[in-house]
Amino acid sequence: MKTLTKEGDGKIEDIAARYSLSKDSVLSLLEAIVNGNAMMAQFNVPELGGSGQWMKGGMTMVGDMFNRSLKITVDQLCTELANLVSTEIIFDVSDSKPKKDTTEADKPWPAVFGKPTTSGSQNNFRYAYFAPVRRLVIESNGNRAIYDTKHHEVFSVSQQQGAQQSFVITGQDGPIELSSLPLTSEPETLPQSTSEHPHDMVSSSRLKEAEPTSSEDVILATIEKLSVLLEKGHITEEEFKAKKAELLGRL
């Protein structure tokens, strides 16, 4: 992460003191927010319950999923840090050097898929999810792979620690392994075709529903799925309202 200015360092120390956290914990969270373009963060901070995810104006997930007080604290802290990096200069601009060569991170996403519905980056990988065509693009260590997300709505993607590199997707049905999704070919001039049949249904008794055909259909379908999660008690009413407002704002 870039070097903080003297004023920026002072602001981080003040935030750490107000939240009764170590400065290192706040800096780790700040780096995650910077990597997420101040819109989201995927982090692993022991003082904040370990692994967690935050989305601006959306849902907040922490390792201790039943600790509501911790979720509120993480949401408030992330929101404050996101506003800080978005409205004030807290990093030393002298550390910024113009890039001479195009890196993998500069490569555009497949244009045939349209604008990403959700995107983010963490460490040495980045991703973009395209809801209308149900495609997820992962770039890791310079390699690009495209996956068919089937019926899953992708909220975020996180990299898991371990001997082998793996990724976990957070969606409307909870976390799933990226390896469970089928790989598709690199797009050329046309979008990838999508199946007209539902995939991986939990129960064979579930009726087939019409597949969303536009961004508006996808957003409305996502809201319906969130309402089911609310009814089952998997998310709170506040989380539902916040996510619903965010989705409606895209219409």
Secondary structure, 3 states (H helix, E strand, C coil): CCCECHHHHHHHHHHHHHCCCCHHHHHHHHHHHHHCCCCEEEEEEHHHCEEEEEECCCCEEECCCCCHHHHHHHHHHHHHHHHHHHHCCCECHHHCCCCCCCCHHHCCCCHHHCCCCEEEEECCEEEEEEHHHCEEEEEECCEEEEEECCCCCEEEEEEECCCCCEEEEEECCEEEEHHHCCEECCCCCCCCCCCCCCCCCCCCCCCCCCCCCCHHHHHHHHHHHHHHHHHCCCCCHHHHHHHHHHHHCCC
